[in-house]
Amino acid sequence: MNVIEKILASKSGQQRVSAGDVVVAPVDLMVMHDLSANFVMKVFESEMQEASIAAPDKIVFAFDHNFAPATLEAAEALAAVRRFAARHGIRNLFDSGCGSIHHVVMEAGLAAPGTIIIGCDSHTPMYGALGAFATGVGNDSMAALGFARGCGWFKVPETIKIHLHGATLQGVLPRDISQYLVGYLGEDGATYKALEYAGPYIESLSMADRCLFPLQAIDVGGKCGFIDPDSKTYEFVRSLPTRPGYEMYRNDADVHYENVIDVDVSRIEPQVACPPTVGNVKPIEAALGTPINVAEAGGSTGGRLSDIRTVAACLANRKVHPGVRLQIVPASRGTYLAALREGLLETLHLAGANIFPPSAGSNQAFNMGALAQDEVMISTQARNFPGRNGHPLARHFLASPLTVAASALSGRITDPRSLL
C-alpha cells in the first residue's frame, strides 16, 4: 500500500484497503477559513438541531479572506463565527491578520504526518507534503459528519505517480514546475486521483517548496496529493509544536500505480497561467510584453518567506514601475516577522511596494486589491478565474515570484531571466 492507503486503512480499523473501497474514518483535523466557517456554522445550526460538536479540539478557523472587513455585513459574519466558536468550545480560532489558512495551520504545528485532514477549501491537499491524507469536503459534509460525528467517508483513490528529475534552467523556480504540471496534466487530468510527487527533484526541495505540489493537485481534479515522507519531513515536523502521537507512514516497495508520469524538469522554461483558467499554462514567451497594473506576491501559493526574499532581492535599490501597484502579502505572522527582521519589508517599501497584513491578500478581492475592468494583474496567487479578483473582464496571470518581480519592475510581463 502507499501512504494514503495506509492512512485510510489504519484510521478505519482495517488491515488493508484498495482503490475503490469506501471507508468511514475519524478525522484528525477540520480546517475552515472565515467564509467556509460561516457557511458550515449556518448549516450546522439550521439543519442539525440539538446536535453538539463531537470534537471541538479538532476544528480550526482562520480568518484570512475578510482580514479587514470593509462592510457591516462582513464584520457581522466574522462576529457570528467568533460567537459560534466560543459557544462550542472551539479554541483554535486564528483571527484577522493571522495569514493564509493552510500556512497558519502548518506553522502552528496542527497538521501532522499519518493524519486525516479535511477542509472546506480546495487547497486542503497541501498537507500531503507532510505525508497526510488531506482533502476538501463540502459544507454539508463538514457539518453533518465532521462537526457532529468527527468523521468522514472516503472512496480510496487510484494513484498516479509523477516522477520529477533533472536540474532546472536558470530563472525557473518550483512554482514554474508545479504550474507546468497543471497545464501538462489538464484541469480534469486526474479526477478523484491521488497524485504522488516523487523523484530526485522533489527530494531536493525544501518543505516549503514541496507544499506547492500537493496544494495544486486540485487544479487537475485530484482528490489529494502527497509526498512519501523522508528525513526532511521528519526534521521539519520535529521543528514544529506538533501534537504527540502521530505516525509517519511510508510507501511499500510494491506499490501499484494507475499510471507513472516521467517529467524532466530541465526542459521546462518559466511558466505563466494565462486567463481565463489555471490550466491555460504556457511558456513565458506567450505573454511577454503584456502591460500590467498590479503585481502581487501572496496567496496560498505565494507569500512564503522564500517568495518575499526573491522579490526583495530583485527590487533592492530599484523602483517599482510607476504604472504598477506591487502588493506583498506575507503568508503568516511568522513569515511577516521573519521578513521584518531580515529587512525585506523595508527593502520592498523603499522600492514602492505596498505591504498587506498576513492574509489571503487580494484573493477574491474581499478587502483590497480589486481590479477594474481594463486592468491586468500578475501574481503568485492560486486562481485566475474571471471576476475572482474584481471585474470579470479584468485579466489575471499566474507566475513565480521571480516573474512577478521582473514584471513589476518593467511594467509588463517580463521573462525573469532578464534579471539574472
N, C-alpha and C positions, 0 to 999 in steps of 0.2 A: 504493500500500500504506500501511497505517497503521504505527505504531511497532512493535507486536507482530509483524506480518507481516514487517517489515523485519529485525527481530532474528532471527526464526526462519529467514528466507531466508539472511541473511548467515552465521549460525553453522552452517547445514547445507550451505553452499557452493553455494547456488542463486541465480539472478538474481531470481526472484520466487516467492512461494508464494501460494496462495489458500485460503480457508476450506474445510476438509475434507481438505486434504492432510495426510499423515503424514510427519514429518521426524524424523531422528535427528541430534542435535547435541551437541557438547561443552558441558558446563555450566561456569559461572564460579564458582559458589559453592553449597555444600551446607550448610544450617543445621539444627541439631537442638538442642532443649533436653535436659535431663538424662533425661527419661523416654523420649523417642524415641531418643536416642543409645544408651540401654541396650538397647532393642528391636532397633535396627538392628545394633548390635555383636553381639548374640546370633545374629541371622540370618546375618551375615557369617561368624562363626566356626563355626557349625554346618552351614550349607548351602553355603559357598564354600570348602571345604577347599583348602589350598595357594594360595589367591588372595592377592594383595597389593593394597594401596591404590594406585590409579592416580595420584591427585593429592592427597596429604595436605595440601598448602598451600591447597586449595580447600574444606576441611572446617572447619566452625565448630561447637563445642559450647558451649552457655551453660547453666549450672545455675541455672534460675530458678524451678522448681517446688519441688524439695526444697532450698531455700536454707539450711535449718537442720534437718537430718534428725532426726526425732523417734523413729525406731526403728532398731534394729540392721540390719534388712533394707534400709531406705532408705540408711543410711550405707554399707553394703556395695555397694549398687548404684552409688553415686557413685564409690566407690573403684575398682570394676571399670572404669568408663568412664575414669577417670584413668589406670589401668594400660594400657588399650587405646590411649589417645591416645599415651602415652609409647612403647609398643611399635611403633606405626606412624608415628611422627614427625608427629603432628597437634599443631601448636603453638598453633593458635587455640582454646584452651580457656579460657573465661571461667568462673571458679569461683563458688561460692556467694557471694551478695551482689553479683553483677555488675549485676543488673537484669533487666528483661523482654527476652527474647531478641532480638526484632526491633529494639527501641530500642538494645540493646547493639551489634548488628551495624552499624546505621546510624551510631551515634556513633563507632564505631571506624573508619569510612570503608571498610568492607569491601564495601559494596554500591555499585554504580555504574550510570549510565545505559547502555543498549545491551547489557546483560549478561543471561544466563540464570541465574536463581537458583531452586533447588529446596529444599524443606524438608519435614520430616515434621511440619508444624504447619499447621493450616488457615488461619492468618492470614499465611502467607508472601506473599500478593499485595501486602502493604503496600509493598514496594519498587517497585511500579508507579508510585508517586508520583514516583520519580526518572526514569521512562521506561525501566524494566527489565521484562523478561518474567519474572515471579516467580509460582510456583505450588506447591501442595502435592503431594507424592507419597507412596505407601505405603512401609512399612518394607522390604518385599521389593525393590521397585524401587530404593530408595535403596542397598540393599546390593549388588544384582546389577549394576545399571547405573552408579549413581553412584560407589560405593566402588570397585568392581572395574574399571570402564571409564572413569569420569569423564564419562559422557554420560547422555542421557535421550532418550526418544522422546515426541513430542508431536503431537497432532492439532491443526492450525491452527483456532482457534475463529472462529465468526462474531462480529461486533462489534455491540454495542448502544451507542449514544451517549446519554448523559444530559446534557442541556444545562440548566445551572442559572443563573438570573438573578434580579435583584431584590435589594432590601435587606431584611435580616432584621428582624423585630419585636424590640422590647425584651425582653431576657431569653432570647433564642434564640441558642444557640451552635452552632458547626459540628457538635458531637456530635448535637444535635437534628436537624439536616438529614440527616446520614449515617444516623441511626437511622430517620428518617421514610422514607428510600428503601428500607430493608429491609422495612418494613411495606407500602409502596406497591407495590413490585415483587413481594413474596411470596417465601417461602423456597425455592420452586422456579421463580421467575420468570425466571431467566437461566441455566438449567442448561447447563454447559460453554460459556458465552459469555465473550467478553472485554467488559468494561464500561469504556468511556471516559468519564471525568468531565470535563466541559468547560463553557465559558461564563464570563461575567463574574464570577459568584460564586466559582467555583473559582479563577479568575485572581487574585482579590482576597485569597485566603487565604495565610497563611504556609505554609512547607513542612511544619511540624509538623501543622497542621490539615489540609492536603491528604492527609496519610497516612491519616487516618481513613476516607477513601472507598474506595480500593482494598483497605484492610485488611478492610473489611466486605463485599467482593464475594462472599466465600464464603458469607455468610449468605443470599444469594439464589441459591446454586448456581453462581456464576460460576467459570470456570476461572482467570481473572485479572482484575485491574483496572489501569487505567493513566491517567496524565495526560500529554498531549502536552507535552514539555519546553519551557520558556521561559526568560527571563532570570533569574527567581527560582531555577529549577532549577540553572542554570549557576553562579550566585553561591553557592548552598548547597553544591554539590559542591566548588567551589573552597575553601570554608572547612573542608573535612574532609581528613584524611590519606588521600584516596582513591588506590587503585592507579593508576599511569600507564597510558595506552594505551586508555582507554575511548572509545567513540564515542557521541555523543548523536544518536539518530535523531529525525526529525520526521515527522509525517503528511504525505502527499502531499495536494495540493489536491482531488483527485478520489476521495477515499476512499469506498468503498462500505460502507454500514451496513445491517445486517438491519433495524434499527429506530432511530428517533431519538425520544427521550422528552423533552419540554419540562417543566421544573419551575420555577415561580415561587416562590422561597423566601420572598417577602413574605407568602405565605398560610399559612405554617407556624408553628404555636404550639409552645411547649415540648412535647417528646415523652417518653413513658415506654414501655419494653418491659415488658409485664406477664407474669407467669408464665402458661404454663409454657415459652414459647419466645421466641427473639429476634425472630420475625416478628409477635408479638402486640403490635404498636406502636399506641399510642393517644395522643391529646392528653392533657395532664397532668390535665385535669378528670376523666378516667375513674378515676384512682387517688387523687384528693385525699382527705386525711384518713386514709389507711391508716396505722395505728400501725407504727412501725419499731423494731427493736432494734439494727441495725447499719447504719452508713453507711460507704462506702469510696470513696476516690479512688485508683485504681490499676488495674493490669492492662494488657493490650496496647492497649486503647482508652482508657486513663487513666493518671494518674500522671506526665504530662508537666509541665514547668515551668509552662506556662500554666494547667494544671488546678490545680496547687498554689497558684499565685498567686490564682486565682479563689476557692478555698476559704478561703485565709488572709485575703483582703480581706473576705469575708463574716463571718468569725469574729473579726476584730480587736476587742478589748475586749468580747467576748461569751463566753458559755459554751455548750458543747455541752449539749443537753438531758440531764438526769440519767439518763434511761432509755435513752440511746443510746451505743453504742460507735463512735466515729469513728476509722477506720483510714486513714492516709495512707501510700501506697506509692510512693515515687519510682521512675520507670521505668528509671533507670540511675544509676550512681555519679556521672556528670557532673551529672545532674539533682539528685541529693541534695546535691552540693557547692554548686551554684548556689543551691538553696533555703536551704541553711545560711548562705551568705554574705549572702543578702538578708534574713535574719532571719525567713523564712517559717516555718521549723520551730519557732522559739521562739514565734511568734505562735500557731501551732497547738497546741503543747504547753501553753501557758498557757490556751488555750480548752478543754483537756481531751482533745485528740486523742491517739491512740497512733501513733507513727511506726514503720513497719515498715522492715526493710532493703530496699534496692533489689531487686526481685524481681517475681514474678507475683502476689504478695500472697496473698489468700485463695482464689485460683483453684484449684478442685478440693480445697481445704482440706487440703493435704498437711502444712502446718506449724502454721498458726494461722488463726484467723478462722472456724472451722467454726460452722455454725448448728444449734441444737437444733430439735426437732420443730415447735414452735409459733412459731419466730422468723421475723422478716421483715427483709430486707436491701434497701437501695437502693445502687447502686454505679455506677461508670463502667466496670465490667468488661465483657467481650465476650459472656459467655454466662450464661444463667439457667435452664438445664435442671434438672429435679428431681434432687436429690441431688448436684449438682455442687459445691455449697459446704457440704455437710453432710447433714443429714437429708433424705430425699426428700420429706417433707411440709412442709419449710420453704419460704418463698416469697421470690423474689428479683426485684426490679425493676431495670431498667437505665435510666440517665438521664445528663444532662450534669453536670459538676462543680458548676454553679450550682444545679441542682435538688437534688443531693446535699447541698450546704452548707445550703440553706434547710431541708431535711428534718431534717438533723442538729440544727439549732437548735430546731426546733419539736417534734421527737419523732414526727412523722407526715409523710407525703408532702405536700409543700407546693409551690405554684406559685412558681417563683423570682422572678417579677415582684413578689412581695410584699416582696422585699428592696431593690427599686430605686426 
